[in-house]
Structures are given as structure tokens and as C-alpha cells.
Amino acid sequence: MTALGKLFRTTAFKLAVVYSIVFAAAASIVVFNVGRQVRIVLEDQIAETLDADIRGLADQYSQGGVQQLVQSIERRIRQPGGDIYLLTSFAGDPIVGNIATLPKGVLEQTSLIETIYQRPGESKATHHALARVFTLSGNYRLLVGHDVEELENLRRILRHALASSLGWLVLIGAVGGLLVARRVLMRVDAMSASATAIMGGDLAERLPVGGSGDELDRLAENLNAMLTRIETLLKGMKEVSDNIAHDLRTPLTRLRNNADAAMRELDPQAQKLSLGKVIEDADELIKIFDALLMIARAESGSGPKMELVDVTQTAADVAELYEAAAEERGVAFGSDIEQGLMVRGSRELIAQALSNLLDNGLKYGVPPAPGASASLRLSARRQGSMALIAVEDRGPGVPPEDRDRVLERFVRLEASRTLPGSGLGLSLVAAIARLHGGALKLEDNAPGLCAIVELPIASGPPQLAAPPRLEQLNVARAH
């Protein structure tokens, strides 16, 4: 298809043509009405002039009879202008006037009429006039009229103006439509080129934004935001696939070796112990896949129904569950939970996030850093429009340069590789925080780590629900 053909097929050009036709029709109606009103006004003025002239001539007839009337008409005929006069006898014979012929039946009319006539000495030319016939005493008939050649000229001028205006309007509309269509087509072609590149696999490509803030810019910005989200999700999927292929190879190999060892055992007791290890490895893999599934659901926004949740009660319930576990490990556990903290979200997911953070503190915060006592603290407080839930430990902490990296899937620092886990706990907490419109921040507790979950505060009565059970919080601990 040629470039001109593409222009003609664009919606912008078609709209411009339609608007031009609509404007032309509107202009035609306006000009027609203006011409009609002008004609009415002029005819009314002519009728008033004719009536006044007839009254004057009737007075002349009353004062001096036919002779004075004829003299008065002759004087008026000699004056330049478009007035026409005709006085006939009772038999219809012309007595005086500047009209040679009239259509039949005109002299019998009594109202204002539009007629044609010929002047004396003309054989073919005809003129148009507005006239009125008045019957005098003695059955004399007096026709007084006015040539409307000027009115016809005005009509022709209006018709010519209308035709030329419509022509210019259509021409300007077509040219304007082509220019608008060309501009829109260039932007659409640029978007199409970017879309082709994206479909070709270049996910970093974005639709061009003109900067004018029009509807095409808004569309491009929204599509670019969608593409950024899609790129992030695809990148996350690729990373998950790579991480699964790399990090799950070891536990799967261990599972296979333990199963093989169980098959080779002859002693029933030893075989039972080997099968127990196989089951433990299988449970560990199930937890990992459950955690990956939960992270995927949270990041895709397809989590459970969001309701009003009392974070104060949820944090208190989780703290009660972990207080005994901390006491068994000789860790001083404390909590400081502000009352009345309400958020909109999922009670189970929030409890899962707090469970992961507290489990992290018990695993990696003990043994404590040099010079610090083993302790774990859960706090919840309001800061502006956010609810801050913090878990503080006194362990070695996380170096500042690694705090963003440890939020990714399967990332484990060197210091924690000797401990059981898969590196999914913090990733799940971060995904849950994002699902609730918040974020997970890692800060220095000097010494130790302070993990803070920020959640937007909501207003309203809390959603009543049973406190989370310990087995509900074992889906994806921070291994």
C-alpha cells in the first residue's frame, strides 16, 4: 500500500472528512437562513414603500383627479430608480406608466405579488418586480412596484459565496485531515515498529512518547508500564527457572542418594532410618515448591481476598507462638506492639511473613555477634500512614551491599550456607509486603539485623478470624 493510500485509510483522515461534511452542511443551513431573512426584511421594506407611494398617489387622485394623478406618475417615472408604475382605465387600457407588458391576471391581484414585466422598447428582456395593485374610484387600477433586480443580485452573491465557501471548507478540511492523519500515522507507525521489535523478543523496547500528553501519549505510557511489568515477571520467571535448575539439583541428588541407600540397606532399622531421611528431603522439597508457588501468587496479585486485618492481634499471636521456641534456644524474646493497627490484606499472609522473619532471627541471629547477648524482639508501631512491623536480632547481620540481593530467590550468603534452608524466606516476605502495597526494608541493628515490613494503614473494624496455628506458618520458613 502506498503512503498516500495509508493516509486516506487512517481514522484521523476519515474523521476530518466527516467533520468537513458536517461543517459544510451547517454552513449551508446558516447561509440559507441568512439569505432568507435578508429577503424577508427587504420585501417588507419594499412593501412599506409601495404602500406609502400608493397612498400618496391616491391623495393626488382625490385632489386633482386623473389628470393630476397622471402628471404625478410621469414625474416619478422620469426620476432614476427601480420604481415601476402603471395606470389603466376601467377597461384595462394603459393610460400612463413605464411598463409595456405584464402577465395575464396581474391587475386582478390585490396583495403584494412578485411578477415579471417588460419595459417600453424591450422585446425579449424581462425583469422581476414586487408590485401591488390598488383600485381607485372610477374603477381605475393603479399598479405600483419596485424592480427586485438588486434582490436577485444579492441572491446570486449569496449562492456564489456559499459555493466558494463550501469549496474552501472542503479543501481546507481535506488538507487539514491529511496533515493530522500524517502526524497520527507517523506516531502509530513508530508504535507499530516498537511493538514489532517487542514481539521479536526485545523486551527492553518501549513505545515512543511524544511528550504532548495527548491520548496517544497516555496510551503509550500505560502500555510501557504494562511492558515493564511483563518484563519484570518474565525476568523473574527466568531467574526462578535458573535457580530451580541450579539450587534444587543438590537436594534432589541427596534425595536420590538416600533412596538408593535405603534400597541397599539389609538391616530393617537402618533401612527405616534411611527412608526417614528420604521423607525429610521430600518434605523439604515440598516446602520449597510451596514457597515458590506462594511467591508467584503474591507477585502476580492473585493472592487471597483482601480484608481489614488487626495487625496488633496478628503480631501478638505470632509473638506468643515464638516466645516458647526462643526460650528453648536460650534467646531472650521481647515484643512491643502498638494497639489499633489496621491494614487491608490477608491475615494468613501477614502472619506468614512475621513467622519467616522471626524464624530468620532464631536461625541466623544465634549465636549472637561478638559482645552482644542472644535476643530477638518483635515490634509494631504506627508511623504516619504506615504500620511498621520490625523484627530485630543480635546476630552478624547482613552487609549493606547484600541487603537488596538477599531479597531475591535462592540467594544465601556464605555465612548461612552451613545452615539448612533454601533462601526463599525473605523473598516471600518481600512479595507479601508488595502484595499489600508495602515494602520490606533491611537495616542495621548495630549489631544484628532489623527487618521492617511497611504496610499501609486502613480504617475500619477488624476482620475477626482465628489466630494462626503453628502448622499454618510452616509453609515457607526463612531457610
N, C-alpha and C positions, 0 to 999 in steps of 0.2 A: 504494500500500500504506500502511495506517495505521501510526502509530508503534508501537502495541501489536503489530500483526502482524509488524513488523520485529523486535521484541524476541523474539517467540515463535520466529522463524526463525533467530535467532542461534545459533552453535555453543555459546556460553557457557551459554545457557539450556537447550539440549538436554543438555549435559553435566551441568548442575545437576540436571535431572530424572532423568537416568540414575543419577547418584550417589545421589539421594534414594531411588530404587527399590532400588538395591543396599544402601544402609544400612537401608532398611525390611526387606528380606529377611533381612539379617544380624541385625537386632534381633529379628525374629520367631523366628529359629532360637535366639537366645540365650534369649529369654523362654520358649520351648517347652522347651528343655533345663533351664532353672532350675525350671520348674513340674514337669517330670518327675522331677528329682532330689528336689525337696521332697516330692512324693507318695511316692516310694520310701522316703525317710527316715521319713516319718510312718507309712507302712504297716508298716515294720519295727518302729518303736516300739510301734505298736498290737499287732502280733503278739507281741512280747515281753511286753507287759502281759497279753494274753489267756492266753498260756501260763502266766504266773505265777499268774493268777487261777484257771485250771483246776487247777493243782497244789494250790493252797490248798483249793479245794472238794473235790478228790479226797481230800485228807487228812481233811477234815471227814467225808466219807462213810466212810472207813476207820475213823475213831474212833467215830462215833456212828450210822452207818447212814443210811438215807434220812431219818429224822426230823431228825437234826442237820443234814443237808445242806439240807433244805427250810427250816429256820429260818435257816440262814446265807444262803441265796439271798434270803429275804424281807427280811432286814436290809439286804442290799446293794441291793435294789430300791427300798427306801424312801429311800436316800441319793440326793441330787441328782447328776446327771451323765448321761452318754450311754451308760452300760453297759446291755446287754440280756442277759437270762438266760432259759433255758427248760429245764426238766427234764421228760422224758417217761418213761412206763413202757416195758416191753419191747414192749408192743403199739402204742406210739406215741401214747398218750393223754397230754395235758398234765397235769403234777402241780402245778407252780408256775412262775411266770415273768411277765414283762411284755411278752410277745409274743402277739398274738392270732392272726395268720396268717403263714404262710411259703410260699414257692413249693414245689411238689412236688419231692421228691428232695433237699432241702437237708440233711435229717437223715442222709442216707446218705453225705454227703461227709466226708472225714477231713482234708482240707487246709484251709488258710486260703482262704476264699471271700468274694466280695462279693455280697451279696444284698439284696433288698428285703423289707420287713416292715411289718406294721401293729400299732399299739399297741392295747390293750384300749379299747373305746369308740369307735374310729375306724372309719368305714365306707369312706371314699374315700382319705383321705390315706395316702401310702406314704412310707417312709423307707428310706435306704440305710445299710447297715452292713457292717463287716468282721467275720466270725464264724468260730469254729472249733468243731467237734463232737467230743466225747470220749465214748467208750462206757465206762461203769462196769460193775463186776461185777454180775451180775443182769440184764444187758442193758439197764440204764438208760442213756439218752442225755442228755448234758448239753451244751447249746449256750451258749457264752459269746461275746458280741460287743460291738462298740462302734459307736455311731452315727457315721457319717462325714459328717454334715451340715456340720460345720465344714470338712472337707476339700473338699466341694463348693463351699462359700462361697469357700474360697481359690482354687479353680479359676475361679470366676466373677470374682473380683477380678483374677486374673492376666489372664484374657481381656479384661476391661474395660480394664485398664492397657495391655495390648498394643494394643488397638484405638485407644485415645485417644493413646497414644504414636506409633503409626504415623500417625494423622491429623495430629498436631502436626508430626511429622517431615516429612511430605509438604508441609504448608502452609509450614513454615519453609524447606524446600528450594526450593519454588516461588518464595517471596518473595525468598530469597537469590539464586536464579538470575536473577530479574527484575532485581534491583539490580546484580548482576555483569554481566549482559547489557547493561543500560542504560549502565553505565560503559564497557564494552568497545565498545558500539555508538557512543557519543559519540566515542571516540578513533578508531574506524575511519572514522566519518563525517568527522571532521576530516582524517584522512589522505586520504580519497577526495576531499574538496574541494581539498586541496593538489595531489593528482595531477591533478584536472581542470584546475586552473589551469596546471600544468606542461604538460599536453597542449595547452592553449590557447596556448602559446607563452611563458609566463612562466617562463623557465629559472632565474630568481633565487629562485623559490618553493622552500620546503623543507618536508618533513614535520614536524609538531609533535612535540616530545619532552617527555614528561610529567615526566621527572626522577626517576622511581621506579627506574629501572634494570632494569625487567622485560623480558620478551621482546619486547614491542611497542616499547619504547624502543630495544632493541638493533637490532631490525629497522629502525626509523626512522633510527637513526644510520648503519647500513650503507647504507641507500638514499640518505640525504643525502650520504654520501661518494661514492657512485656518481654521484649527480646533479651534485655538484661537479666530478667528473672529466669527466662528459659535457659540462657547461657549458664547462669549460676546453678540451676538444677541439673543440667547436663554435665557440667563440670563436677558437681557433687556426685552424680551417678558414676562418672568415670573414676573419680577418686575412690568411691566405695568399692567399685569392681576391682580396681587395682589393689586396694587394701585387703579386700577379702581374699583375692588370689594370693597375696603375699603373706598376710598375717594369720590367716586360717590354715595355711599349709602345715604349720608346726603342730597345732592341736589335733588336726586331722591325722597327721602322721603318728602322733602319740596315741591317738585312739586306735589306729590300725595296729600299732605295735603291741598295745596292751591286749587287744582282742586276739592277736596272734599268740602272745604269750599265754593267754588263758587257755587257748586250744591245746597248747603243748604241755600244760601242767597235768601231771598224773595224780598229784595229791589233791583230793577234793577241797580241803581247807585252803590250800594255796590257789586253787582254781577259783574258788569263791572270792578270795581277796583280789585276784586279777580282774574278775568280772565286775567287782565293785569299783575298781579304777576306771574300767570302761564306761560304766554308768555315770561316774563323776565327770569324765571327759565329755560324754554325750550331753549331760545336763549343762556343762559349761558352754558347749556349742549352742545349745538351745537358748541359753541366756543371751549369748552374743547376737544370734539372729533375731530374737525378740527385741533387743535393744536397737538393732538396725531398723527393724520394722517400725518401732515407736518413733525413732528419729525421723524416718522418712515421712511418716504421717504428720508429725509436728511441723516439719519444714514445708510440707505441701499444703498446710492449713486445713487438713481433713481430720483434725482431732475430734474429741468428744464435744458434746453440746456445752456451750459456754453459759455459766450461771453465776449468780452472786455467791461468792465464797468468803467465809470469815477466815482470813489468813491467821488471825490471832489464835483461833481454836485449832486450826490445822497445824500450825507450828508447835503449839503446846502438846498436841497429840503425838507428833513425831518426836519431840524432845523427850516425852515420857517413855517412848519405846526405846530410845537410845541411851537413856540415863543408866539403865541396868547394864547394857553392853559396855559402856565406858567404865563403869565401876568394876566389872570383871577384869578389865585390862589395866586397872590401876590408873585411869585417866580421870582427872578432875573435870566434871561436866557442869556447866552452868548455862543459864538461859535468862534473857531479859527481853520480854515480849510485850510490846505496847498493845493496849486494848483498842478495839474498834477499827481494825484494819480490814477493809473490804475491797476485794478485787473481783473483776468478772473473768471467770475462767473455769478450769476443771480442778476440783478438789483433789482427785486422784493424781493428776499430773504434777500439781504443785507439791503434794506430799512425796511423790517420787523424786522430784528434783531435790528437795531438802534431804531425803534419805540418801541420795547419791553423795551430796556434799558432806554430810555427817560421816558416811562410810569412808569417804576420801580422807577426812580428818583422822579417823581412827587408824587407817592403814598407813598413810604417809606422814602424819603428824606425830607418830610414835615409832621409834624413840624420838624424844624432843631434840631440838637444836642445842648445841653446847651452851650451858649457862641458863637454860630455861627448863621449867617444870612441865611435865606432860599435862596438858589441859586442852579442853575443847569447849567452845562457847557458841550458843545459838542466840541470835538477837533479831528482833523485828521492830521497826520503827517507821514513823512517817517522816518524809522529807518533801515538802511542797505537795505536789500532786502524785508522788510516787511512794510506794511501800518498799522499803529496803529490808531484805532478809539476808543476814550475814552469818556465815559460819567461819569461826576463827580458830586456828590451831597454832601450836608452837613447834611445828616441825621445821625441816630445812627450807620449806617454801619453794617457789618457782621463780627462776631468774626473770627479770623484766623482758628480756629479748625472747623468751619462750612462752609468754603468757597468752599470746594470740594463737600460737601454734598448738598448744595443748588442748585448745577447744576443738580441734579437728579430729576426725575419726581415726582411731587406731594409733594415735600419737602417744608415745610413752617416753618419758625422759630416762636417761641412763640410770639415774639413781633409783628408779622404780621398776626396772626390768627384772630384778630378782624377786619381786613380789607378784602374786597371782593377779591377773587382770588382763583386760584387752584394750584399754584406752578409749572406751566408749562412754564412760560416765559423765565427764564434763561436756562432751558433745551433746549428750541427751539433755543435760541441764540447760545448755545454751539454746537448743532447739525449742525446749518447753518455754523458756523465757521469751524468745522471739514470737512463738505462737500466741502468747498473752500480750503482745505489744510492748515487751520489756527487753531486758538485756542482762547478760551475765558479765560481771567485771571481776578481775583478779587483781588484788592489791597486796602490798607488803604489810605483814602484821608485826614486823620488827621484834623478835624473829617470828617466822612462820608465814602462813598464807591466810589471807582474808578473802573469801569468795562471797560476792554480793550479788543477789538476784534482785533486780529492779522491776517492779510490776506497777502499772497504772492503777491508782486508787479509784474505785467506783463507789456509788452511794446506793443505799437501799438495804432492806433486811437480808440477812444471810440465808443461803440455801442450806436447809437442815439436811445433814447426811451423817451416817455412822462414821466414827473415826476409822482411819485406815488401819488394817491389820498388818502385822509384821510380814506375813507371807505375801501381801499385796505389793510390798516395797522391795521384793527380791527379784524383780524382773530384770533390772539392768543396773546393778550397783556399780560404782566407780572403781572398776577393777584396776 
